[in-house]
Amino acid sequence: MTQLTFEYEQHQLSAITTQILDKSLKLGATSAQIEVNEIISTGVDILSGNVENFETSYSSSLTLCVYVGHNRGSISISQINPHNIDEIIQQGLSIAKHTEADQYNGIAEKDFLCTSTPPELELNLYNPYFVSNQELINRAKNIENISLAQSNKIKASDGASISYGQYNFAIANTNGLNLGYKTTRYSSSISLIGENTDGMQTDGWYDNSRDYHELIDDSNLAKTAVYRTLRRLNKGQLNKSGQYSIIFESSIAKSLIGSYIGAISGNNLFRRLSFLNDSMHQQIFPNWVNIIEDPFINKGNSSCYFDGEGVNVARRNLVQDGKVNGYILNCYSARKLGMITTGNAGGNHNLLVNSNFSGDIAQLANKLHQGMIIIETIGHGINMVTGDYSVGASGLWVDNGEIQFFVDNLTISGNLKQIYQNIRYISDDYNPHSSIHCGSMLIDGINVAV
């Protein structure tokens, strides 16, 4: 298969966006913003040694937002350099004329915009590496073969995958913004099926990175997937509901941080739909907890030079000494709240959650007399208005600091404000390739229902 390449260089994208913005103003827009994207993706799925799916694709898109005063019209097409650009702009202007004026609409103000990407700020987000079709297939097969060879309790693979994507984009607006850059992302994964006299269980593992050569090696990926599957086969039964100390495995702990980010995000705040409305400087976490947002981590999965509106980004303390120290705002939500944008159009950047414990999940379990390690949650049972939290779960029962057996069909619940306050330990066992650097959490006083 021929290797696909981008059709445009950055200077060409810049020229296209400038042309379209100029025409938008001539045709009646008072301001406008445009984003153009190219995506090249390749992925292979292996099942039982056979190629189940192999796909390579190229796609491009153009999204234009035009404003007539405070009226906004948006149109997207799957082509970067269309021949009928006047017609497309007119469609956007027509949409704007039929929308209700909103005084908070508009592109980012000039003072907030990123004007250049300085050469000293090299984040190494673009690491192209040509992976041949055969190399992808062989690597996915290798992951599967290593996994199946580790234990006779691993009965089958549920699929191994390798994929990569390359991204080329530019963003511009009529306030002078015109920037863009390229990025890459690679991933690998394996899902396994284990079986013993208690039945069958499935689990697996994955990794992703900006750099193909920094993906977790095949052996360690397989080893982790096998361990996660085998621990489910030692099944037991929790007979009594109650309030327990719970360890949220790192992958689940990240979701609790994600819920916090949702609660301090502008769209929820200005609609008064958050349990953390008006929470600036309030004590939400224990006083030793700090959360830093850092868009400038080298090869970080959520690193960037500017946000989705072209606004400057910065490293900042979102939580300081357990207190809310910053919100997640784009231009629109900031205006609605009478604040200024925090450079978060498109969401948060890399999050660094500090730890007060060093060790893996088994070492953290030593801090439990009786309780549970949650390794999977089901559903999205969070009421963002009240902070009430209730999800299906499965996990590992711990007695006297030792993992005893696997339990499923549980429900865990509480209120996020209390859950955050009850964090006793955060470990340092996070995945460095994750966009949320948060280790496993030991939290007291979680309701567990069988």
Secondary structure, 3 states (H helix, E strand, C coil): CCCCCCCCCHHHHHHHHHHHHHHHHHCCCCEEEEEEEEEEEEEEEEECCEEEEEEEEEEEEEEEEEEECCEEEEEEECCCCCCCHHHHHHHHHHHHHCCCCCCCCCCCCHHHECCCCCCCCCCCCCCCCCCCHHHHHHHHHHHHHHHHCCCCCEEEEEEEEEEEEEEEEEEEECCCCEEEEEEEEEEEEEEEEEEECCEEEEEEEEEEECCHHHCCCHHHHHHHHHHHHHCCCCECCCCCCEEEEEEECHHHHHHHHHHHHHHCEHHHHHCCCCCCCCCCCCECCCCCCCEEECCCCCCCCCCCCECCCCEECCCEEEEECCEECCCECCHHHHHHHCCCCCCCCCCCCCEEECCCECCCHHHHHCCCCEEEEEEEEECCCECCCCCEEEEEEEEEEEECCEEEEEEEEEEEEEEHHHHHHCEEEEECCCCCCCCEECCCEEEEEEEEEC
